[in-house]
């Protein structure tokens, strides 16, 4: 049975780095549509993936990280239904 994309929303922290970028590529390859990346820097122009939303910030800035999490999952950062 082939994999069916889900309606889940994904926030890949560190998604512009080596490991995170592979996670993002795998999510896109299986057809996921709601993929966001949170990283301290934007990826280089040639490394930007179509269909991915990028957020720049430091994971140590909890306030900003939670704001991004709320954008990715409007029901809130602790929601298990998004």
C-alpha positions as a printed NumPy array, in Angstrom:
array([[ 0.   ,  0.   ,  0.   ],
       [ 1.557,  3.359, -1.012],
       [ 2.007,  6.044,  1.62 ],
       [-0.797,  8.605,  1.822],
       [ 0.109, 12.18 ,  2.82 ],
       [-1.488, 13.375,  6.035],
       [-3.073, 16.637,  7.088],
       [-0.508, 16.95 ,  9.889],
       [ 1.527, 20.125, 10.277],
       [ 5.279, 19.873, 10.692],
       [ 7.743, 22.338, 12.218],
       [11.299, 21.161, 11.649],
       [13.596, 22.942, 14.069],
       [17.022, 23.251, 12.503],
       [15.514, 22.434,  9.127],
       [18.136, 24.39 ,  7.192],
       [20.99 , 22.271,  8.558],
       [22.323, 18.994,  7.255],
       [20.027, 16.607,  9.14 ],
       [16.99 , 18.885,  9.258],
       [17.102, 19.562,  5.525],
       [16.944, 15.825,  4.879],
       [13.895, 15.561,  7.162],
       [12.232, 18.381,  5.193],
       [13.079, 16.71 ,  1.876],
       [11.64 , 13.393,  3.116],
       [ 8.401, 15.059,  4.243],
       [ 8.028, 16.788,  0.877],
       [ 8.899, 13.603, -1.02 ],
       [ 6.042, 11.761,  0.636],
       [ 3.642, 14.54 , -0.315],
       [ 3.259, 16.483,  2.932],
       [ 1.953, 20.023,  2.354],
       [ 2.196, 21.688,  5.789],
       [ 5.947, 21.872,  6.357],
       [ 7.63 , 24.764,  8.174],
       [11.271, 25.273,  9.109],
       [12.57 , 27.167, 12.142],
       [16.263, 27.963, 12.07 ],
       [18.7  , 30.621, 13.149],
       [19.457, 31.501,  9.516],
       [17.644, 31.277,  6.204],
       [18.986, 28.611,  3.87 ],
       [21.037, 29.69 ,  0.889],
       [18.95 , 30.706, -2.118],
       [19.58 , 27.437, -3.948],
       [18.583, 25.413, -0.881],
       [15.105, 26.932, -0.399],
       [12.44 , 24.268, -0.918],
       [ 9.223, 25.16 , -2.756],
       [ 6.172, 24.837, -0.545],
       [ 8.063, 25.252,  2.72 ],
       [ 7.471, 28.167,  5.087],
       [10.665, 29.449,  6.695],
       [10.875, 31.163, 10.085],
       [14.123, 32.655, 11.35 ],
       [14.857, 32.723, 15.045],
       [16.882, 31.312, 17.896],
       [15.487, 28.311, 19.796],
       [16.661, 30.004, 22.991],
       [14.116, 32.778, 22.34 ],
       [11.126, 30.894, 23.753],
       [ 8.689, 33.738, 23.137],
       [ 9.451, 33.875, 19.417],
       [ 9.532, 30.081, 19.099],
       [ 6.057, 29.794, 20.662],
       [ 4.763, 32.549, 18.348],
       [ 5.967, 30.512, 15.377],
       [ 4.462, 27.337, 16.833],
       [ 1.112, 29.1  , 17.107],
       [ 1.351, 30.15 , 13.444],
       [ 2.098, 26.583, 12.407],
       [-0.647, 25.171, 14.66 ],
       [-3.271, 27.874, 15.256],
       [-4.848, 25.868, 18.084],
       [-1.694, 26.379, 20.152],
       [ 1.728, 24.968, 20.797],
       [ 0.458, 22.245, 23.124],
       [-2.346, 21.091, 20.831],
       [-2.315, 17.42 , 19.895],
       [-5.003, 17.852, 17.226],
       [-3.009, 19.839, 14.666]])
